[in-house]
Amino acid sequence: MTKYERNPTYTREQTSLGIKAIGAMLINSILIPIMVNKFLKDNLYGEDGLSDTVFFFAITNSFIMPILKIFDPNYLLLKLLKKYYNSPNVKLEMNQN
């Protein structure tokens, strides 16, 4: 949706994108477990209840998200390919063919 907005600067576009991503993550990690536990299970505070579910969502998100940002396989692959194609030997070979 951010691409269809008319943001005057790239910074505002990225800010809008970040706000939408945070909102979606909050809905997924807070509102959906509340709805499921309230209407389907009726178990808010017991074992496998809402508090347990939200706690483990928070712990999982706090560890997994930074790890995925640090060890992003796509980024690492693109970085290696860029390094390979920008090396002097490869550039020399490409120019001589």
PyMOL commands that set and color helices and strands:
alter all, ss='L'
color gray80, all
select helices_A, chain A and resi 2-4+10-41+50-70+73-85+88-96
alter helices_A, ss='H'
color red, helices_A
deselect
rebuild
show_as cartoon
